[in-house]
Amino acid sequence: MPTSEISRSWRKQVITSDRGWGFPDFRELWAFRELLFTLTFRDIKVRYKQTAIGILWAVIQPVVSMVVFTLVFGKLAKMPSNGLPYAAFVLAALLPWQLFAKALTQGSMSMVTMGAIMSKTYFPRLIAPLSSVLAGVVDFAIGLVILLGVMAWYSLMPGWQIVLAPLFIALAIAAAFAVSLWLSVINAEYRDVQHALPFLTQIWLILTPVLYPTSVVPQGWHWVFILNPMVSVIEGFRWSLLGGRAPDIEAMTVSVAATLLLLLTGLIYFARYEKSYVDRL
């Protein structure tokens, strides 16, 4: 073999660390899109691997939660539900909430769980949290079939606004991805995140109108309440399928702005440290 060919065969690509502030390279992310899809489907398979009932957990979790919340809050506590059957009212909120909560948890832990892979080969680090977040869409789709069945049971027919439902789900995914960008960086340095996440999601659930309508929130706290991006997601998705009062435009604007701010700053923060992740793990 000629010397020039030997030299080329041993040539290595050196990946340097850019310590400046900026966004991730989205062109590079697009070039690795097949890996993104592969890791997303891998996360889906691993989630139910070696389980007795497999994907049926995606049905059991929202159904059992709906039954328990309906009995406790709908029947015993007599929680208002905007004139809707409480089972449909709460399930329409549980589906986007569980999508958000699972995506947030998996995305925040992704850099640690994929640490072994990242130490051996290079790929855009943004793929790790993004694939973990997208994997939850399958569970949501299965739960959506259950919701449509519950709506049929109560003779609830969606109106024209159902075409807007994907927009609210996209906002939930964006919010989970934005927060997971921040937490995945912090978790690479401090493992306290994995212990704090269950507590964080529980508190976040209470501050989100999953079990109650926004009408029960005191008017003086309304401006703080709408800073939670999941408020508009829950109210908007519930309205798009069950009808009723449309989401407040002011709340929607604030939620979208808060999500975009978290996402933009999260991307910059993530790009700042993504090249040094392996050293932190």
C-alpha positions as CSV (number, residue, x, y, z in Angstrom):
1,M,0.0,0.0,0.0
2,P,1.4,3.4,-0.9
3,T,2.6,5.6,1.9
4,S,0.0,8.3,1.1
5,E,-2.9,5.8,1.3
6,I,-1.6,4.5,4.7
7,S,-1.4,8.0,5.9
8,R,-5.0,8.7,4.8
9,S,-6.3,5.4,6.4
10,W,-4.9,6.4,9.8
11,R,-6.1,10.0,9.6
12,K,-8.3,10.9,12.5
13,Q,-10.7,13.7,13.0
14,V,-10.0,15.8,16.0
15,I,-13.1,17.3,17.6
16,T,-12.2,20.5,19.6
17,S,-14.2,22.1,22.3
18,D,-15.7,25.5,21.5
19,R,-16.0,27.3,24.8
20,G,-17.9,30.3,23.3
21,W,-21.6,31.0,23.8
22,G,-23.9,30.1,20.9
23,F,-26.4,27.7,19.5
24,P,-25.8,24.0,18.7
25,D,-24.9,23.2,15.1
26,F,-28.3,22.3,13.7
27,R,-26.8,21.3,10.3
28,E,-24.9,18.6,12.1
29,L,-28.0,17.5,13.9
30,W,-29.8,17.1,10.6
31,A,-26.9,15.1,9.2
32,F,-27.3,12.6,12.2
33,R,-31.1,12.5,11.8
34,E,-31.1,8.7,11.2
35,L,-29.3,8.2,14.5
36,L,-31.9,10.4,16.2
37,F,-34.7,8.1,14.9
38,T,-32.7,5.0,15.9
39,L,-32.2,6.1,19.5
40,T,-35.8,7.2,19.7
41,F,-37.1,3.8,18.8
42,R,-34.5,2.2,21.0
43,D,-35.8,4.2,24.0
44,I,-39.3,3.0,23.2
45,K,-38.2,-0.7,23.1
46,V,-36.1,-0.4,26.3
47,R,-38.9,1.2,28.2
48,Y,-41.0,-2.0,28.1
49,K,-38.3,-4.6,27.7
50,Q,-38.6,-7.5,30.2
51,T,-42.0,-6.5,31.4
52,A,-44.9,-8.9,31.7
53,I,-47.5,-6.9,29.9
54,G,-45.2,-4.6,27.8
55,I,-46.8,-1.7,26.0
56,L,-50.1,-2.2,27.9
57,W,-48.5,-0.1,30.6
58,A,-49.2,2.8,28.3
59,V,-52.9,2.0,28.7
60,I,-53.0,1.1,32.4
61,Q,-51.3,4.2,33.7
62,P,-53.7,6.8,32.3
63,V,-56.7,4.7,32.9
64,V,-55.9,3.9,36.5
65,S,-55.0,7.5,37.2
66,M,-58.3,8.7,35.6
67,V,-60.3,6.3,37.8
68,V,-58.6,7.2,41.0
69,F,-58.7,11.0,40.4
70,T,-62.4,10.7,39.3
71,L,-63.3,8.9,42.5
72,V,-61.3,11.1,44.9
73,F,-61.6,14.6,43.3
74,G,-64.7,14.2,41.1
75,K,-67.0,12.2,43.5
76,L,-65.7,12.9,47.0
77,A,-64.2,16.4,46.7
78,K,-66.8,17.5,44.1
79,M,-64.2,19.3,42.1
80,P,-65.7,21.5,39.3
81,S,-65.0,20.4,35.8
82,N,-66.5,23.1,33.6
83,G,-69.7,21.2,33.1
84,L,-67.9,18.2,31.6
85,P,-67.9,14.6,32.9
86,Y,-65.0,14.6,35.3
87,A,-63.5,11.4,33.8
88,A,-63.1,13.0,30.4
89,F,-62.1,16.3,32.0
90,V,-59.2,14.8,33.9
91,L,-58.1,12.3,31.2
92,A,-57.8,15.1,28.6
93,A,-55.3,16.8,30.9
94,L,-53.5,13.7,32.1
95,L,-52.4,12.7,28.6
96,P,-50.4,15.9,27.8
97,W,-49.2,16.0,31.4
98,Q,-47.8,12.5,31.4
99,L,-46.2,13.2,28.0
100,F,-44.5,16.2,29.5
101,A,-43.5,14.5,32.8
102,K,-42.0,11.4,31.1
103,A,-40.2,13.5,28.5
104,L,-38.9,15.8,31.2
105,T,-37.6,12.9,33.3
106,Q,-36.1,10.9,30.5
107,G,-34.6,13.9,28.8
108,S,-33.0,15.2,32.0
109,M,-31.4,11.8,32.6
110,S,-30.4,11.2,29.0
111,M,-26.8,12.5,29.2
112,V,-26.0,10.2,32.1
113,T,-27.7,7.1,30.6
114,M,-26.0,7.6,27.3
115,G,-22.6,8.4,28.8
116,A,-21.1,5.1,27.9
117,I,-22.0,5.6,24.2
118,M,-20.8,9.2,24.1
119,S,-17.4,8.2,25.6
120,K,-16.8,5.8,22.7
121,T,-18.2,7.6,19.6
122,Y,-19.1,11.1,18.6
123,F,-22.5,12.4,17.6
124,P,-24.3,15.7,18.3
125,R,-25.0,15.6,22.1
126,L,-28.4,17.3,21.5
127,I,-29.6,14.0,20.1
128,A,-29.5,12.4,23.6
129,P,-32.2,14.6,25.3
130,L,-34.2,15.1,22.0
131,S,-34.5,11.3,21.4
132,S,-35.6,10.7,25.0
133,V,-38.3,13.4,24.7
134,L,-39.7,12.2,21.4
135,A,-40.0,8.6,22.7
136,G,-42.9,9.6,24.9
137,V,-45.1,10.4,21.8
138,V,-45.9,6.7,21.3
139,D,-47.4,6.4,24.8
140,F,-49.4,9.6,24.2
141,A,-50.8,8.3,21.0
142,I,-52.0,5.1,22.7
143,G,-53.6,7.1,25.5
144,L,-55.3,9.3,23.0
145,V,-57.2,6.3,21.7
146,I,-58.4,5.7,25.3
147,L,-59.5,9.3,25.5
148,L,-61.5,9.1,22.3
149,G,-63.2,6.0,23.7
150,V,-64.2,7.9,26.9
151,M,-65.5,10.8,24.8
152,A,-67.6,8.4,22.8
153,W,-69.0,6.9,26.0
154,Y,-70.1,10.3,27.2
155,S,-71.3,11.3,23.7
156,L,-68.7,14.1,23.5
157,M,-68.0,15.2,20.0
158,P,-65.0,17.5,19.2
159,G,-65.6,20.6,17.2
160,W,-63.5,22.4,14.6
161,Q,-60.9,23.2,17.2
162,I,-59.6,19.7,17.2
163,V,-57.3,20.7,14.4
164,L,-55.4,22.8,16.9
165,A,-54.7,19.9,19.3
166,P,-51.3,19.0,17.7
167,L,-50.1,22.6,18.4
168,F,-50.7,22.2,22.1
169,I,-48.9,18.9,22.1
170,A,-46.0,20.4,20.3
171,L,-45.9,23.1,23.0
172,A,-45.8,20.4,25.7
173,I,-42.9,18.7,23.9
174,A,-41.0,22.0,23.5
175,A,-41.5,22.8,27.2
176,A,-40.2,19.4,28.3
177,F,-37.3,19.6,25.9
178,A,-36.4,23.2,27.0
179,V,-36.4,22.3,30.7
180,S,-34.5,19.0,30.1
181,L,-31.7,20.9,28.3
182,W,-31.1,22.8,31.5
183,L,-31.4,19.8,33.8
184,S,-29.3,17.5,31.7
185,V,-26.4,19.8,31.9
186,I,-26.8,20.2,35.7
187,N,-27.3,16.5,36.2
188,A,-24.0,15.8,34.4
189,E,-22.2,17.7,37.2
190,Y,-24.5,17.1,40.1
191,R,-26.5,13.9,40.5
192,D,-28.9,15.7,42.9
193,V,-31.1,16.3,39.9
194,Q,-32.2,12.7,39.6
195,H,-33.3,12.8,43.3
196,A,-35.1,16.1,42.9
197,L,-37.0,15.3,39.7
198,P,-39.8,13.2,41.3
199,F,-40.4,16.0,43.8
200,L,-40.3,18.7,41.1
201,T,-42.8,16.9,38.9
202,Q,-45.2,16.4,41.8
203,I,-45.1,20.1,42.7
204,W,-45.4,21.0,39.0
205,L,-48.5,18.7,38.8
206,I,-50.2,20.6,41.6
207,L,-49.4,23.9,40.0
208,T,-51.0,22.8,36.7
209,P,-54.8,22.6,36.1
210,V,-54.9,18.8,35.6
211,L,-57.3,18.0,38.5
212,Y,-59.1,21.4,38.5
213,P,-60.1,24.2,36.1
214,T,-58.2,27.5,36.1
215,S,-61.4,29.2,37.3
216,V,-60.6,28.0,40.9
217,V,-57.3,29.9,40.9
218,P,-57.6,33.3,42.7
219,Q,-57.5,36.3,40.4
220,G,-54.5,37.8,42.3
221,W,-52.4,34.7,41.5
222,H,-53.4,34.5,37.9
223,W,-50.3,36.3,36.5
224,V,-48.0,33.9,38.4
225,F,-50.1,30.9,37.4
226,I,-49.8,31.5,33.7
227,L,-46.0,31.6,33.8
228,N,-46.3,27.8,33.9
229,P,-46.2,26.8,30.2
230,M,-48.2,23.7,30.9
231,V,-51.2,25.8,32.0
232,S,-52.0,26.8,28.4
233,V,-51.1,23.3,27.1
234,I,-53.6,21.6,29.4
235,E,-56.3,24.2,29.0
236,G,-55.8,24.3,25.2
237,F,-55.7,20.6,24.6
238,R,-58.8,20.1,26.8
239,W,-60.6,22.7,24.9
240,S,-59.6,21.4,21.5
241,L,-61.1,18.0,22.2
242,L,-63.9,18.6,24.7
243,G,-64.9,22.2,23.8
244,G,-66.1,24.7,26.3
245,R,-64.4,28.0,27.0
246,A,-61.4,28.8,24.7
247,P,-57.9,29.3,26.4
248,D,-57.2,32.8,27.5
249,I,-55.1,34.7,24.8
250,E,-53.0,36.5,27.5
251,A,-52.2,33.2,29.2
252,M,-51.4,31.5,25.9
253,T,-49.1,34.4,24.9
254,V,-47.2,34.3,28.2
255,S,-46.9,30.5,28.1
256,V,-45.5,30.5,24.6
257,A,-43.1,33.3,25.4
258,A,-41.9,31.5,28.6
259,T,-41.4,28.3,26.6
260,L,-39.4,30.0,23.8
261,L,-37.3,31.8,26.4
262,L,-36.5,28.5,28.2
263,L,-35.8,26.8,24.9
264,L,-33.5,29.5,23.5
265,T,-31.5,30.0,26.7
266,G,-31.4,26.2,27.2
267,L,-29.9,25.6,23.7
268,I,-27.2,28.2,24.4
269,Y,-26.5,26.8,27.8
270,F,-26.4,23.2,26.4
271,A,-24.1,24.2,23.5
272,R,-21.7,25.9,26.0
273,Y,-21.0,22.6,27.8
274,E,-21.8,19.9,25.3
275,K,-18.2,19.3,24.2
276,S,-17.1,18.7,27.8
277,Y,-19.9,16.4,28.8
278,V,-17.8,13.2,28.7
279,D,-15.3,14.7,31.2
280,R,-18.2,15.5,33.5
281,L,-19.8,12.1,33.5
